[in-house]
Amino acid sequence: MDRINSSEKPELEAVKQQFQQWRSRRTHREPIPRHLWEAAANLCKTHPITHVCHHLRLSFRELKKRIGVTGKQPIQFMELDLSCISGGWQLECDRGDGARLRMSSGGQPPVIDVLRQFLS
């Protein structure tokens, strides 16, 4: 489960309350107002889309459209020379959908292959 930074939680909670107020006042099934979609999209700058959708009870597909995510993003690599490190190491990689990959020293897995699979 994703952890929320204490400085980001009030912002998420404020938007969540706005959605709750809007939902409590509506009488019929009506579209979510534009300002609420914009607030949710802004949260995706600091939180994974899945996290925002879960907390605000939104459609992943609909929010993804609203923030302009199209298709898969190209995989970007950064070369790391681990040969100079004495002792252990740990690598963390986060995907936009909130998935997290953690690797550490102890064996020699083909790191590039694992990352490529994780990010695709």
C-alpha positions as CSV (number, residue, x, y, z in Angstrom):
1,M,0.0,0.0,0.0
2,D,1.3,3.5,-0.8
3,R,2.2,5.7,2.0
4,I,1.2,9.4,1.9
5,N,3.8,12.0,2.8
6,S,2.4,14.1,5.7
7,S,2.7,17.3,3.7
8,E,0.6,15.8,0.8
9,K,-2.2,14.3,2.9
10,P,-4.1,17.5,3.6
11,E,-4.3,18.2,-0.1
12,L,-5.7,14.7,-0.8
13,E,-8.1,15.0,2.1
14,A,-9.3,18.4,0.9
15,V,-10.1,17.1,-2.6
16,K,-11.7,14.0,-1.1
17,Q,-14.0,16.2,1.0
18,Q,-14.9,18.3,-2.1
19,F,-16.0,15.1,-3.9
20,Q,-17.9,13.9,-0.8
21,Q,-19.8,17.3,-0.6
22,W,-20.6,17.2,-4.3
23,R,-21.9,13.6,-4.1
24,S,-24.0,14.4,-1.1
25,R,-25.7,17.3,-2.8
26,R,-26.5,15.9,-6.2
27,T,-30.0,14.5,-6.8
28,H,-29.5,12.7,-10.1
29,R,-26.7,11.0,-11.9
30,E,-24.8,13.9,-13.3
31,P,-21.3,14.3,-14.6
32,I,-18.5,15.2,-12.2
33,P,-17.8,18.9,-12.5
34,R,-14.8,20.0,-14.4
35,H,-13.1,21.7,-11.3
36,L,-13.3,18.4,-9.4
37,W,-11.7,16.5,-12.3
38,E,-8.9,19.1,-12.5
39,A,-8.3,18.8,-8.7
40,A,-8.1,15.0,-9.1
41,A,-5.7,15.4,-12.1
42,N,-3.5,17.7,-10.1
43,L,-3.2,15.1,-7.3
44,C,-1.7,12.7,-9.9
45,K,1.4,14.9,-10.0
46,T,2.3,13.7,-6.5
47,H,0.3,10.5,-6.1
48,P,-0.1,7.4,-8.4
49,I,-3.3,7.4,-10.4
50,T,-4.5,4.2,-8.8
51,H,-4.1,5.8,-5.3
52,V,-6.1,8.9,-6.4
53,C,-8.8,6.8,-8.0
54,H,-9.2,4.6,-4.9
55,H,-9.4,7.5,-2.4
56,L,-11.7,9.7,-4.6
57,R,-13.7,6.7,-5.9
58,L,-13.1,7.5,-9.5
59,S,-12.8,5.5,-12.7
60,F,-9.1,4.8,-13.5
61,R,-9.8,4.9,-17.2
62,E,-11.7,8.3,-17.0
63,L,-9.0,9.9,-14.8
64,K,-6.3,8.6,-17.1
65,K,-8.0,10.3,-20.0
66,R,-8.3,13.6,-18.0
67,I,-4.6,13.8,-17.2
68,G,-3.6,13.0,-20.8
69,V,-1.8,9.7,-20.2
70,T,-1.7,8.0,-23.6
71,G,-0.2,4.5,-24.1
72,K,3.0,3.4,-22.5
73,Q,5.7,5.8,-21.8
74,P,9.1,5.0,-23.3
75,I,11.4,3.1,-20.9
76,Q,14.3,5.3,-19.7
77,F,17.5,3.8,-18.4
78,M,20.2,5.2,-16.2
79,E,23.5,3.3,-16.1
80,L,24.6,2.4,-12.6
81,D,28.1,1.2,-11.9
82,L,27.7,-1.0,-8.8
83,S,31.3,-2.4,-8.9
84,C,32.6,0.4,-6.8
85,I,30.1,-0.1,-4.0
86,S,31.5,-2.0,-1.0
87,G,28.7,-3.6,1.1
88,G,25.1,-3.8,0.2
89,W,22.9,-1.8,-2.1
90,Q,19.2,-1.4,-2.7
91,L,17.3,-0.2,-5.7
92,E,13.7,1.0,-5.8
93,C,11.7,1.8,-8.9
94,D,8.1,3.1,-8.9
95,R,5.7,2.9,-11.8
96,G,3.1,5.5,-12.6
97,D,0.3,3.0,-11.6
98,G,1.7,2.8,-8.1
99,A,3.6,-0.6,-8.4
100,R,7.0,-0.6,-6.8
101,L,10.0,-2.8,-7.5
102,R,12.7,-3.3,-4.8
103,M,15.9,-5.1,-5.4
104,S,19.0,-5.4,-3.2
105,S,22.4,-7.0,-3.3
106,G,22.8,-10.6,-2.4
107,G,22.6,-12.2,-5.8
108,Q,23.4,-11.0,-9.3
109,P,20.1,-11.0,-11.1
110,P,20.1,-9.5,-14.6
111,V,19.0,-6.1,-13.3
112,I,18.4,-4.6,-16.7
113,D,16.1,-7.5,-17.7
114,V,14.1,-7.3,-14.5
115,L,13.6,-3.5,-14.9
116,R,12.7,-3.9,-18.5
117,Q,10.0,-6.5,-17.6
118,F,8.7,-4.4,-14.7
119,L,8.4,-1.2,-16.7
120,S,6.8,-2.7,-19.8
